[in-house]
Amino acid sequence: MTIGSADESLKRRLKEMIIRECEKDNFAPAEVPDDVVLFSDECALGLDSLDALQIAVALQNQFSVRIPDSKSFRRHVTTINALADFIQPE
């Protein structure tokens, strides 16, 4: 059972981190759905590869989570729910 996606506080912190680190200040955390693929046209944030690098560094600094390569990043950083489950699996 994964618990990260059930943790509303963690998901809000992740959204705030992504908005801050990617300089998307015109968005509020509530505007980022938990289940929308972050790096897709469906996501209003318009994230790109530079944003992915910034997110990976921020995850390491703030949550002590290391994502070793882009393949691993694409596997774990898909949605806010998936990212929360990766950080807080059980």
C-alpha positions as CSV (number, residue, x, y, z in Angstrom):
1,M,0.0,0.0,0.0
2,T,1.4,3.4,-0.9
3,I,0.6,6.3,1.3
4,G,2.2,9.3,-0.4
5,S,-0.7,9.9,-2.7
6,A,-3.0,9.9,0.4
7,D,-1.0,12.6,2.1
8,E,-2.5,15.9,1.0
9,S,0.1,17.9,2.9
10,L,3.0,16.1,1.0
11,K,1.2,16.7,-2.4
12,R,0.8,20.4,-1.6
13,R,4.5,20.6,-0.7
14,L,5.4,18.9,-4.0
15,K,3.2,21.3,-6.0
16,E,4.6,24.3,-4.2
17,M,8.2,23.1,-4.8
18,I,7.6,22.5,-8.5
19,I,5.9,25.9,-8.9
20,R,8.8,27.6,-7.1
21,E,11.7,25.8,-8.6
22,C,10.3,26.0,-12.2
23,E,9.4,29.7,-11.7
24,K,5.7,29.1,-12.5
25,D,4.6,31.7,-10.0
26,N,1.4,32.5,-12.0
27,F,0.0,29.1,-10.8
28,A,-1.4,28.1,-7.5
29,P,-0.9,24.6,-6.1
30,A,-4.7,24.0,-6.4
31,E,-4.4,24.5,-10.1
32,V,-2.1,21.5,-10.5
33,P,-4.3,18.3,-10.5
34,D,-2.9,15.3,-8.6
35,D,-3.4,12.9,-11.5
36,V,-2.4,14.9,-14.6
37,V,0.9,13.9,-16.3
38,L,3.3,16.7,-15.4
39,F,5.3,16.6,-18.6
40,S,2.4,16.6,-21.1
41,D,0.2,19.0,-23.0
42,E,-2.5,18.2,-20.5
43,C,-0.5,20.0,-17.7
44,A,-1.0,23.7,-17.8
45,L,2.5,24.3,-16.2
46,G,4.2,23.7,-19.6
47,L,7.2,22.0,-18.0
48,D,10.3,21.2,-20.1
49,S,13.6,19.4,-19.7
50,L,15.2,22.2,-17.8
51,D,12.3,22.1,-15.4
52,A,12.9,18.3,-15.0
53,L,16.5,19.0,-13.9
54,Q,15.4,21.6,-11.4
55,I,12.8,19.3,-10.0
56,A,15.3,16.5,-9.7
57,V,17.7,18.7,-7.8
58,A,15.0,20.1,-5.6
59,L,13.8,16.5,-4.7
60,Q,17.3,15.6,-3.7
61,N,17.7,18.8,-1.6
62,Q,14.3,18.8,0.1
63,F,13.3,15.2,0.4
64,S,16.7,13.4,0.2
65,V,15.4,11.5,-2.9
66,R,18.0,10.7,-5.5
67,I,16.8,10.1,-9.1
68,P,19.9,8.7,-10.9
69,D,19.0,9.1,-14.5
70,S,16.3,10.4,-17.0
71,K,14.7,7.0,-17.4
72,S,14.2,6.7,-13.7
73,F,12.9,10.3,-13.6
74,R,10.3,9.6,-16.3
75,R,9.2,6.5,-14.4
76,H,8.7,8.2,-11.0
77,V,7.9,11.8,-11.9
78,T,4.7,11.3,-13.9
79,T,2.0,12.8,-11.7
80,I,1.8,14.4,-8.3
81,N,0.3,11.2,-7.0
82,A,3.1,9.0,-8.4
83,L,5.8,11.4,-7.1
84,A,4.2,11.4,-3.6
85,D,4.1,7.6,-3.6
86,F,7.7,7.5,-4.7
87,I,8.8,9.8,-1.9
88,Q,6.6,8.2,0.8
89,P,5.9,4.6,-0.4
90,E,4.7,3.0,2.9
